[in-house]
């Protein structure tokens, strides 16, 4: 369970029922705990997702983030949103062993996913995962917006 970050490390070790010595033996920072938590949850979601190949991966992804909304809100209140971005990059972003085109595409998609989830968290998860999935999938207006931006710079 992700704990409130205030009072760290005393609050975390006390709430977890371990000594500060045990805490420091396993973790060097609160950020390390959060990274481990996000990685574990992402891996659990992915294992479930690949075992159910009939599922909608985009909807599944937003359902996953929605199920973690309380913990993600705590992470954001602590000013640690960059840890979520890093988690998304670690899960699906570019890596050195990919050819350039694939790496750039993965980076672009990872940034887009983070942008959607980041804004969703900041707006208090107002849309349902299904609604956000539909918005994400229907990005046809993206190209129109890019054309508008490029045309405004050319004038």
N, C-alpha and C positions, 0 to 999 in steps of 0.2 A: 504494500500500500504506500502511495506517495503521501508524504506527510507535509504539513505546513512548513514552510521554509523559515519562518521566523524563529528566532532562538537557536539557530543552528550553531554548533553541533550539539549543544546540550539538549535542546528540545527533541531533536531527532533520535539521539541515542537513548534518552530517557523514554520517549514514546515507544521506541522499538524494543525496549527492555534489554538493552545491551550497554556495556560500559563504553566510555569514550575510547579506551584503549582498543577494544574490539572493533569499534567503528573505524578508527584510524588504521587498523591493521588491514581492513578490507577496502576502504575508500579514502581518497585523499581530499575530496571536496563534495559539497552538496550537488554540484553539477554532475559529478561522476555517478551519483545515485540516480539522478534524473535520466542521464544518457542510458544507463543500464536498464532502467524501467522502460523508457521509450523503445529501446532495441528489443527487449523481451516481448512487449506488447505487439510491436510490428511483426516480429517473427511468429508469434501465436496467430495473428490475423492472417499472415501469408500462408501458413500451414493449413489453416481452415479454408482459405480461399482456393488453394490449389487442389484440395481434396474434394471440393464441390465445384467442379469445372462448369456447371450449368449457371453459376451465379454471375451477376453483373459486377465486374471488377471495379468500375467507377463507383457504383452505388455501394458496394461492399467497403470501399475505401472510406467514403464519407460516413457510412454507418460506424466504421471503426473509430474515426475521429469523434463522432458524436457520442459514442459510448464512453469515451475518455474525456468528455467535456469538462467535468469538475476538476480533474487533475490538470488538464491543459489550461484552464482558467487560473489555477494557482501558479503554474509555470509563467504565464503571462503577467500576472500581478507582481511576480518577483523579478520581472524584467529579463526573463531568460528565454524569450521566444526564439532566439538564435539556435537553441538546442533542438527545437522542433524542426527548424529548417535543416540543420545538420543531419538529423535523423532521416528526413525525407531524401536528402542527397545520398546518404549512406545506403538507403534502401534501393533507390532507383536512378541515382544520378550518374554522371560520367565517371569513367575510370580509365586509367592509363592503358589498359589492355584492349580497349575498344578502338575501332577505326574512328577517325575524326567525325565523320558525318553522324554516326550513331552516338558518339559522346556528346556532340553539340545538341542533338535532338533530345537526349536524355537530360541534359542540363536544362534545356528550355522547358521540357515537360515538368521536371522537378520544381523549377522556379514557379511555373504556373500553378501547380498543385499547392505549393506553399502559399502563393499569393491568395488563392481561393480560401484555404483553410485559415490563414492569418486574418483575413478580412472577416470571415465567418465568426471566428473567436472574438474579435474586437467588437463585432456587432451583436454579440450575445447569442449566437446560434439561432437566430430568428427563423431561418428557413429549415425545413426538414432535410434530412439527408437526401431524400428523393428529389425535392425541389432543387437543391444545390447540384445534384448529379445531372439533372436536366439542363440547368444553366451551363454547367461545365461542358456537357456534350454538344450543346448547340452554340458553339462559338463561331458560327458563320459570319457574324458581324465583325469578327476580328480583322478579316482582310479588308473590309470596308473602312474600318477605323484606321488601319495602317495606311491605306491609300489617302485618307483625309489628312493624316499627320504628314505624310511625305509631300502631298500637294501644298500644304500650308507652309512648309519649309522652302519649297521651290519658288514660291511667289515673292 
